[in-house]
């Protein structure tokens, strides 16, 4: 490729080196894999900017060169392992060390055992006492691009192929799912913290909420089946999810 094997000095140079290697993918896939491997683990920003993961995956599928195909697949596997490592941050998992006694006290103090089934006046009959402790949470520190859809309209997650949703988060919200309460303000028994809906939604793309009256269709404290596209009440209460 003509480039030396020294580590690039900054992100811009790294992106350039990645693009140079990408030019070899079709005619010399083995050489391309070797050059990319010299660059070491690639930051998420570089992967997103160059789309090199997608390009390498496509090349591995179409090349007839056995050794090149193997080299590209090995590289993809290495990147996947690095990505999984990057997903784990040093923060202590929220639920780690949480005792059943403390967890039940939180549920009781927050009156979760009186939660009503969405859209009804009846107490949710799926509340568990004693509750099941939540699993320790591993926060994903890496943001991936929006996945592509398959021919049948489902989203494709290469690292979790069995998960095939047909609606995006934006579509779910625009259809009035959860009776307008999905991002209502809550107290979490899992973290022991209070979350204000209007603050929580700030981390998400603004276009998810285009045309929606936030107070009625996103952060409403009251479940109303009339805002649901299908006019039905469904789902379980927060208490159900936190005690299960």
N, C-alpha and C positions, 0 to 999 in steps of 0.2 A: 504494500500500500504506500510505501515511501515515507511513512511517518515513523518517528522513533518510538520506543516502548516506554518512555518516561511518562509519568502520571501528568495529565494536563493540569495547568495552573489554576484554572477557574472553570465555572460552569459553561461559559460560552465556548471555550476551547474544547471542553469535553464533548459538547454537542456537535461541534465541527468534526471531531475525530470519529464520533459515532456515525455521523452522516457519511463520512468517507468510507468507513467499513461497510456501511449499508449498500454502497454502490457495487460491492463485490458479491453480494448475496446471490444473485442469479447466475453469474458466470464462474464464481469460485467460492461456493458456500463454505468449504473447509477453511479457506484463508480468511474469510469474513469472520467466522467464529473465532479463529485464533486472534485476530486483531481486536475483536470486541472483548475477549477474555483478558487481554493485556491491560485493558482499562479498569479492570477490577469491578467491584459492585457499583452499579449506577444509581445515583440518587433518583428519587421519585420524580423530581422536576425534570430531569433529563429524559427519563423514560416517557414522560408525558409529552414533552416538547418534541422529541424525535420520533415517537411512536415506534421505536425500534423493536419492542417486544412483539408488536403486531406484524412488523415486517419479517422478523426472524421466523415467527410461527408460520407465516404464509410461505416463506421460502422452504422451510422444512417439509411442508406438505407437497410442494410441486417439484422439488429437485429429484432427478433420477440418479444422482451421484450418492451411492450408499454411504461412503465415508463422510461426505459433506452433510447428509441428512442426520447421521448419528451425532456429528459434532454440534450441529445446531440444536438438536434435541437435548443434548447434554447441557448446553449453554442455557437453554430455557429452564431446565430443571434447576440449575444453579441459581438463576435469577429468582425462581419461585421460592427456593429455600431462603434466600436473602430477604425477600419480601416478607415471608412469614416471620423471620427474626425481627424485622423492622416494625412489625405490628405490635410487638410487645415493648412497652415502655417501662421505665423503672418505678412508676407509681404503684403503690400497694393496691391490690384489687379491693374494690369497695366492700365486698362481702367477706373478705378474708378476716377470720378471727371473730366474726359475728356469732354470738351464742343464740341458741333457741330461746332462752329466757329473755334476752334483750330484744330479739326480733319480735317475739309475741307481745312484749310490752309496747313496742312501737305500734304494732298493728292495733292493739287495744286502745292506746292513747289517741290514735288517729281515727278511731271508730270504724276501722275497715270491716269489722264483723257486722256492721249495720249497712254495708254498701248494698244498694239496690241494683237489680239486674237492669241494664240499660233499656230505657224506654218504658219501664214499668214502675209500679209503686211497691213491688214485692222485694223483700230481702233476697239477695242472690243465694240460691240454694247450693252453689258450688264452693262456698267458703269452707276452708279446711281448718279444723282445730283439733290437735295442734297443727301449726303450719309447717310447710316444708321449707327448709332454709334455702335461700337463693344461691346459685353457684357464684363463685368468685368471678369478678368481671375483669376481662383483659381489654383495655381500651385500644382501639385501632388508631395508631398515630399516623397512618398513611392513608391519604385520600386517593382513590382510583378514579379514572375517568368513567363517564356513563357507559355501561356495557352496550354492545350492539344487540339488535333483535335478530332472532332466527327467522326463517321463511314463514313459520306459522305465527309470528308475532310475539313470541316469548323472549324475554331478556336472557342472554347467554352469559353465565359466569363460568369461565374456563376452569377455575379452581374449585368450583362447587356446582357441577353440571346438573345435579338433581334439583337444584333450586331454580325454578323457571316461572317467575311471575309474569303475568301478561299486562299488568298496569304499572306505571311509574308512580312514585310518591305524589307527583303533581296531579296525575289523573285521579288518584285515590281521593285526594283532598277536594278536587274540583267536583267530584261526584257526590260530595256531602257525606262521605263515609264517617262512621262513628257519631252520627247525629250532630255534627258540628263541635264535638268536644275533644277531638284528638289531642290538641295542644292546650287544653284547659289547665289552669293552675292546680298543682297537686302537692301533697306532702308525701314523700317517698319513705316507706318503711325500710326499704333496702339500703338507702344511703343515709336516712335520717335527716334529709334536707328538704327545704321547701323550694319549689320551682314555679316561677311565674311565667305563664304561657306566653305573654307578649314579649318577654325577654328571651325565652327559649327559641322562638321562631326566627330570631335575628340571625342565627347561624346558617339558615337555609336560604337557597336562591329566592329572590323576591318574586320571580315569575311564577313560582309555585302557587302564589296567592293572588295572582292577577284576577281582578273582577270579583273577588270574594269579600264579603263584609266580615272582617276578621272576628269581630265580637259575636257574630251569629253562626258562622260556618267553620271557625277554626278554634277559637278559645272560649266558646260558650260553656258555662258551668252546668248547663242543663241539656240533657240528651233529648233531641226532638227528631223523631223518625220522619217528619214531614220534609226535612232538608235533605234526606237521603234520596238519591235518584230513584230508588225502587220503592220508597215509601214504607220501608219495614224497619223494625228494630232488631238488631242482632248483636252478638258478641257478649263478652262477660265484663263484669265490673273490675275496677283496679284491685279491689280486695280479693277477687277470685284469682287474678294473676299473681298477686303478691303472697297469697297463702298456699298456692298450689306447688 
